[in-house]
Amino acid sequence: MVDADELDGGVWAEWYALTPAERWAESEKLWVSYLALGGSLDPDPDPQSPFYDPEEWLANWDGKPILKVSWKSGVKQLSIG
């Protein structure tokens, strides 16, 4: 069996130690935060889909800032813009 600390230097060890039910509960908290920051559950447009209509996509855009997630040095950073 592989030790979680060996995989990533311990960054994810706390997450790996949680039970599936605990991970689910923590994920629910993240979704609440994501939505509170203006995130959307609407799917991203797929320009390769035969049903994709760029004009419809722009017509449905509500003008809210888009929440962006990036990783720098193994740390998740949220930015709006």
PyMOL commands that set and color helices and strands:
alter all, ss='L'
color gray80, all
select helices_A, chain A and resi 4-8+13-17+20-36+54-60
alter helices_A, ss='H'
color red, helices_A
select strands_A, chain A and resi 67-72+75-80
alter strands_A, ss='S'
color yellow, strands_A
deselect
rebuild
show_as cartoon
